[in-house]
Amino acid sequence: RGRFADHDGDSVRAILETATKLAEDKFASTAQIVDANEPTLESGRVRVPDEVNIARDAYREAGFVGAAFDYDDGGLQLPVMAVQAVQALFTAANTSTCGYAFLTIAAAHMYTQYGTDEQKERFMRPLIDGRFFGTMVLSEPQAGSSLGDIRTRAEPQEDGTYKIIGNKMWISGADHELSENIVHHVLAKIPGGPPGVKGISLFIVPKYILDTDGNPGKRNDVHVASLNHKMGYRGTVNAALNFGENGGATGYLIGEPHKGLSYMFHMMNEARIGVGMGAAALALAGYEYSLGYARDRTQGRPLADKNPESQPVPIIEHADVKRMLVQQRAYGEGAMALCLYCAKLVDEMELAPSKEERKAIESFLDLITPIAKTWPSEYGLAANHLAIQVLGGYGYTRDYPVERIYRDNRLNPIHEGTTGIQGLDFLGRKVMRDGGDMLGHLTAQMGETAKAASTDERLSEHAAALTDAATLLTRTAKALMGGAQRNSPEAALANAPTFLEMAGHTIIAWMWLRQGLVCQEALAKGDGRFGASFYAGKLKTMDFFFRYELPKIHHWSALLERIDTTCHDMSTDEF
Amino acid sequence: RGRFADHDGDSVRAILETATKLAEDKFASTAQIVDANEPTLESGRVRVPDEVNIARDAYREAGFVGAAFDYDDGGLQLPVMAVQAVQALFTAANTSTCGYAFLTIAAAHMYTQYGTDEQKERFMRPLIDGRFFGTMVLSEPQAGSSLGDIRTRAEPQEDGTYKIIGNKMWISGADHELSENIVHHVLAKIPGGPPGVKGISLFIVPKYILDTDGNPGKRNDVHVASLNHKMGYRGTVNAALNFGENGGATGYLIGEPHKGLSYMFHMMNEARIGVGMGAAALALAGYEYSLGYARDRTQGRPLADKNPESQPVPIIEHADVKRMLVQQRAYGEGAMALCLYCAKLVDEMELAPSKEERKAIESFLDLITPIAKTWPSEYGLAANHLAIQVLGGYGYTRDYPVERIYRDNRLNPIHEGTTGIQGLDFLGRKVMRDGGDMLGHLTAQMGETAKAASTDERLSEHAAALTDAATLLTRTAKALMGGAQRNSPEAALANAPTFLEMAGHTIIAWMWLRQGLVCQEALAKGDGRFGASFYAGKLKTMDFFFRYELPKIHHWSALLERIDTTCHDMSTDEF
């Protein structure tokens, strides 16, 4: 439809096939090398292994950097859902090498909405073409999640530019020699502006200042202070950057002064869905790997087989190994479904016929974005824990990819806002501020799926469970809103991440029931595309989620409804 | 009492103080170095960093290797509970450097029961003195957990020795130059013996064959095949060993032929409690570190404070950070209490006045050993996950110890039997085999604690919850035993790790209520030793466990009681 009318299922499948091949050839094959050879800083220059260069070239040449952008901007005008699916394939193969391209795409995307024509021409186009790489520069050593406290300042110059001066932290892709230029997108305060988050502006600060032809020229006053040495994600350089040690780095304001945080949040909302998608992709990478191992590795015998001389069986035949595999799949495919659903909402926004409809979709997406970021991150990591467990001692060694995948995925509950912060965002900002209206929209959607499933004998048990869960979610939200008034907002928000987890489990159950409907429809039609086992396996994984996971919401709900303040009441000297 | 009459609270506290100082000076200070410089294999020789040597010397010189052994054997005759507490301190400081000593202690301990006088003289004494280091050699590449399938063979020689030939895997401390000799304790099969686990014998295979004076002489035919490169625990060499590539390694039988596995299990039972203790120690190390960070790090403001120019507060004041700290403490101190309780049972066995009483304690300890191994391993790691979360991005870097602690602790759910295997051991072997008798003993003990707590207003809520939990545990066990008969053992055991988790949560709640009683008693007596805040904090952490954790058993119980076979029923082609 509309902007995406040129694409259809076949064309997207062809793109996914290309992406799969490239992800296997250039990304999966180098993941271990990139992990074992993290970036180094030598005389102020950051070195990354050559494999990152090779992967970058392949990705760029296939046109994936610009996939989501307009034809006019050099892009493929692909729906975000397809782009996210492509990115998931690369992430599953080698998440830390993807960082450079994904950051560049996110940064370039910001210009489509807030950049001037000149900024688009000089910065966005080279980003989309993959000649320049982009970064997002938010945190400072004294201000991680608390952006209102940043101190980096931007002093206006007579020529309309700014001098940027300050120290920044946690910059992914901060420095390297992979691209002709690095374009930093920096939050800073213009002196004299309002305090806190309302005084933050956004600036373009290229590593090399562009000459009049748009080519990188003079070195700008931004330099690496030190590299961060991480548990995983080692292919992506992460560093502290100093701006303006020699008088000030030249920067260009994006949009209006003091509105930088809202621009950055626009980008971060997409980044949050991207984090969730990445975590889901790693969950499934671990699942696929441990599944292959469990099929090949023989050990032990069925419990009933007491003959020590009989042949050992593949470990996939042991009940506990099956459980660890189903659980990984339930988490991974559930999380993936949610993230693709969010991506679809982004596309629906694009296609919305009116501003009001667009706004309605946007509010709904805003509601579930903290869940799409957090649930896959926490449960994707839990899945990777199980992938290691399936391999046993081998899973703990660096000879098998599940070890690296687990370390890589450990970042996801942290970056783009920790689980604790997402919990506050979800309950405090998204659910409470509109008095539960958007949450009502969500539970209404769940109700429709449940209604459709209730007439199917195979699904009716779960349809009823989802209906109950949605009712419980509504009731719990009301209790929390009541508690915020009766007790205090602090007390009601004290277990915000638990409420997010409860809502997350309910949403993932919904996603599984939607998948169940698709399976039943396909089976009824005798659709043999993926084979009967595929659908049977999907349906049983759905069963698992409804039987092993969804019932946990009752405990969480009880805790939340009584506005439990056990932790909140601990005084700091009691620790 | 008895064997331990020379020791009392004061003397043990003095030993713990010495251990604390040594753990800080020689172990904590080198943990990062040892982690960053894992062992290397150069021309067949394994190199470990010098820091391991320094730590080894300090530990040995303080007499800690022999702490648990008889005075006659050169030991300090300390109760196991005190020894475990000492080991916890060293583990918290630097778990991977401890591996050499702990393995040596465990190996030496085996001789006290199964060694001949000559074997004690030639091998046990140098192990206790710290001149020789010991290993346990069980697994093979094709047989990890399935020891009945090992292929290493021991061929009897005319002089009464054996030639050992085979390939072994996952040997901690397999090779190094830290000690004068390495004494391997190797499981192998004497040709012609029974198949499976009933044909396994245990052999002493020194790296250097001893001369008549007991000094290391000729090199034995055992060599490193390759090193394993692990996620964590990097200070401890772990390798594959080849025995008998040049005709056969000389080995000496321990005890009788074909009884090796039972001897090894004796050692492994203690090792399992040690694993749990190590995991608990790492949970608390992460807790302490993240607590210190949360007190120092300022960021953000209370929710009610809307002034962006007010001073940021220490993050410990945020409700979610408090929750992450209380949760870590609840897991860590609960797990530690259980492991110390198990160690106390080992001491009580030693002191038991009759063989029957000794046997009764042993059976009870056997019941809870798989829980003491598994619950701390899984929940200790969950605690470390939260420690990283408290630090945010910093927690993901190798500049802060929580990152290493998390990687180190990841081993604990794997070695000495994975969580899945412990689940089968607990439900299949320990609970079902005696028809629930020992489980009844456990719930009776819980009942006594609950009764004592029920008359205390502060504790009565939790006393009632523990009583209910114990009843539910009994009912669930009965349902599982019924299911094993009615359905099949496979179906009843399909969720064995969930039953272990349920029993684990119930036992940890019991441990917390015991701690609650001690706190109340101390407060009533006006005991100011640790200060009022200490007891208040303990009691609130107990509250946390009873309110946030224990209620999870209801979901698990429902799943288990209906003999859920969702995973078990997945056929392998449906994955």
Interface residues (C-beta under 8 A of the other chain):
Chain A: S139 Q142 A143 G144 S145 S146 G148 D149 M169 W170 P195 G196 V197 K198 N228 H229 K230 M231 G232 L291 R295 T298 Q299 G300 P302 L303 A304 P308 E309 P312 P314 I316 E317 H318 A319 D320 V321 K322 R323 M324 L325 V326 Q327 R329 L381 H385 I388 Q389 G392 G393 G395 Y396 T397 R398 D399 E403 Y406 R407 R410 L411 P413 I414 H415 T418 T419 G420 G423 L424 G428 S488 P489 E490 L493 A494 N495 A496 P497 S533 F534 A536 G537 K540 D543 F544 R547 Y548 P551 K552 H554 H555 A558 L559 D564 T566 C567 H568 D569 M570 S571 T572 D573 E574 F575
Chain B: S139 Q142 A143 G144 S145 S146 G148 D149 M169 W170 P195 G196 V197 K198 N228 H229 K230 M231 G232 L291 R295 T298 Q299 G300 P302 L303 A304 P308 E309 P312 P314 I316 E317 H318 A319 D320 V321 K322 R323 M324 L325 V326 Q327 R329 L381 H385 I388 Q389 G392 G393 G395 Y396 T397 R398 D399 E403 Y406 R407 R410 L411 P413 I414 H415 T418 T419 G420 G423 L424 G428 S488 P489 E490 L493 A494 N495 A496 P497 S533 F534 A536 G537 K540 D543 F544 R547 Y548 P551 K552 H554 H555 A558 L559 D564 T566 C567 H568 D569 M570 S571 T572 D573 E574 F575
